[in-house]
Amino acid sequence: METFSVVVIGAGPGGYPAAIRAAQLGASVALVEKEELGGTCLNWGCIPTKTLIASSDLYAQMKSCQDLGLSAEKVSFDYRAMVGRKDRTVQTLRTGVQQLLAANGVKVFKGTASFEGRNRIVVNSQQSPGGSPTTVIGAERTIIATGAASAMPDFLPRHERVVESRAFLDLKLLPSRVLVLGGGLIGCEFACMLAQLDVRVTVVELLEDILWTLDADVRRTVRQHMEQALGIRVITGTSLSNLVPDDRQVRAQAGQEWLEADLLLAALGRKPVTAALHLANAGLTANSQGFIEVDEYGRTQVATVYAIGDVTGGVQLAHAATSQGLTAAENACNRRLRKNEKAVPVCIFTSPEIGTVGLSEREAREKDLEIKTGKYRFAALGKGLALGHAPGFVKWIADASTDQLLGAQAVGPHATELIAEATAAIRAELTAEELADTTHAHPTLSEAWLEAAHVLVGKPLHFAPKKKI
Amino acid sequence: MVRPVAMPKLGQSEEEATIVRWFKKEGERVTKGEILFEIETDKALLEVESFQEGTLLKILVPEGETVPVQSTIGYIGEPGEPIPVAPALAKPAKKVSAPEHPAEAAEISRPAGGIRSRPSREVVEAPSAEQAALEAPLPTTKEALSIFRISPRAARLAKEAGIDPSPIAGTGPGGRVVERDVTAYLKAQGYDQLRLTPAAKKLAVRENIDILKLPSQGQGRITVADVRAAMAERPTPLNRMRQVIAERLSQSYRTAPHYFVTVSVDVTDLAAFRAELKAQGKAYTLTDFIVKAVALTLVDFPVVNSTTDGKSLRWHSRVDVGLAASMEQGLVVPVIRDADQLSLEEIHAAATELTARARAGRLNPADMTGSTFTISNMGMMDVENFTAIINPGESAILAVSSAQQKPVVKDEQVVIRTIMKMTLASDHRLIDGAVAARFINAVRQRLEETILWKRLA
């Protein structure tokens, strides 16, 4: 039996960086992956969707470029070519990961990992020509990074016209009418992309609004754009029932109304992948929702086993998994223990984009914190006007008494990029004054952060002063 | 004319009191008889009425501060009138001195003077005895004193840096700390090498947390979490009540040689009888029975119903039973007077009323003095057994634990009975072991004899 100081289970955006970092720290590292290197993010999540969105976004801009003094005629797209580009992008990145792992001396095992004991892991491999279908490896430390998969509740019929995000990405043809079930971030990203590609989209969400975890002003901006600019039909506070797929279409009832579409895209959250792990053999138990609980250092109930990313619940985002993976790898290699980072940005590639980090107004209210907010619209910036249509705003949430920046939200063009500055500021525990004293380049959209900080400090430059009553 | 407002004196033993709340802000009108402020003494919370009419020009003693009684705590006058210059700055030694006119002060505090009873709260009129107030010590705040020790510029620098200047050795005139001393201190302490986040610094400055004493929690820099941890660990002064408890109980435990005698009381029959009474609509607590049993027994054992000052022993003809009651801020012992003379019903009414007022923090000092014996009942706290410290001056205290089902031997059989342990703590200077044993067994017998209760209830 070959024994490694660190065995990482799952080669997604959490697992493969953890493996590389452990190897960098001198550990002998094995990485077990049952499907493709890069996991959901690279193969069936972030990367493929963002590749398609890059196409759909530009297509949408080309259709409405008259405002900028341009004209483009007979603008069209070839979905098959878009999918081809997506596949090549994924392949390029996958190869890159493979080379990186090899260069760092990480041994990759293809197959499904199961615990046989706390320090013994069996890798079951379906296709292993000539060799034994199972390999047993020893693990001094294990990092579980098995991720999550789309939830497909039992009420959804198993049918080719009812798909989740991963299966959708394998479609070679674009349906002309899509019913999106679930108005969370995945549902809304797909809805926006499809609507940009002229698909008739209806989103049905059980909760009172789409993107429910976000602050109301952010939701309002996005929903307004989705409905008015993209023509997406958004039905909220309504459940979908009587779902009947047949050869030609999908029919379902939302409230009193019957909806018809070519395809139903289920975006109902993601469930942890733990079934094959045989957690009990390692002395581990999943919680009631199936997640493996960890402490702030990424440790599970078992001293030698760490868990990171989607399988631990919490923020189910690739970069959160990466950050946790690096921390777990360092902690597993007996470095000085480091806590998981708390300032984790959330980026949603809707149209317009959304970026948030830290505390939201809603969370502050729930925690009874005294806060103040500073908001600034892109349309009030020189760069915002220069770009043409620039909906949205940035917003700081700060401690009312110390001015500490606790949270930030951005919605609008490049919001997913802009949130990086806010993340650095919040992690560094900057105050509004510090941010307001930081020179921001002109003319850029990032000036919105500066202006919003001036608002927080009470000295906005580009607002008329409030009338004293 | 500007008149001082003085901290009232409420009883012979009160030397200090704490301002809990000002009901008026500086600049607000006050009419005569209106409640002006609330104070906390070691025994009670009291609302104090204004004796004067005018504008509250100045509050000298902010909420939460404790000053000697008779101190000037504010001024009332007409807007624009000059406020007397604080004379006490020059004589800080007077800060803790006892009032100079105790007799006069006592007079003011007698009920016939200004005190008027309200349903649940005592209201006292602030003395207007200007003579007394003007001569009284003026409270000196920290800031006022510190002017002499540290220059304003140096103090400001220390404040802005978020450090405590008290360890700094001064090189200014008379050893006063001046700006260069703070600068040198910061340099010597490696202040510039500290890595701390802007928000952490701002919070530390606001909360007066000494940045130099902040340990970093290993993230390589001092963060808001580190400052908050220091804030949570900041010592807070004991409130007046806890200070009094500390003083009195330590004194008792030091001077009275305690020893403990424990008995198990079989309250099975009493509990059944109590349930019976309850079914008839007469709800008594176990405490009511205990108070009654103890009071009756005390009549037979006068030495246990005695008090001492350490030199002499005093037997009491009345049986006034104190009932220790816990409340949020500490412990109080309201007294049930003549408990031996009261019926169960009267004991129940008195105990209920007193404990309710104790919990609300609305007992008057008179409700809590003069007990001749004390009972501490933790029956509702699910405890097997405990010992108590004698209420200072008294000769013993009875600690009553929870009634619990136990296997016991009765008539050669192991049976389940409801057993309640009681422990008598006695002052060996007054009570010898045999007396204590006889006393506590007499109480036990009374509690076990339901015939007695059937007669009394």
Interface residues (C-beta under 8 A of the other chain):
Chain A: R336 L337 K339 D399 S401 T402 D403 Q404 L405 A428 E429 L430 T431 E433 E434
Chain B: T197 P198 A199 A200 K202 L203 R206 G218 Q219 T223 V224
